[in-house]
């Protein structure tokens, strides 16, 4: 039977990932990273000035970190469930990690902030983004495998004429 709707399409994609299993540390790493961001978000919202040549500077950075935490959690859940969404969530997380690193470095005001931002980018954000991109690539390779064969049946099986004659004569 051919896929009928979004649920069937997701099920077919999930079945195409049957042979792909992310390493167990992926779930732990991304889950821990998402949880570890929570106190950082609270610290950032409370410690950053409300204005930094822009209104709501603290809310803007806090919101970015909330989005990042949610994406990292989505990567962890997609890896745990071997979901077809792993490729997309890992790619989005890599993008947001690199964006965060970029703006952290470029929006610093002091030399100390700059050194902190470069250190955070080099030790945390860029390596995690690379892992995300490698995960997305592996997930894509899993999705490119030929799907399991699906038997298309356009017309229900018809009884043979001799079977039909036997039923009518009975």
Secondary structure as GFF3:
##gff-version 3
##sequence-region A 1 170
A	DSSP	alpha_helix	6	16	.	.	.	ID=ss1
A	DSSP	alpha_helix	24	47	.	.	.	ID=ss2
A	DSSP	alpha_helix	57	81	.	.	.	ID=ss3
A	DSSP	alpha_helix	86	106	.	.	.	ID=ss4
A	DSSP	alpha_helix	111	120	.	.	.	ID=ss5
A	DSSP	pi_helix	121	125	.	.	.	ID=ss6
A	DSSP	alpha_helix	126	144	.	.	.	ID=ss7
A	DSSP	alpha_helix	161	169	.	.	.	ID=ss8
###
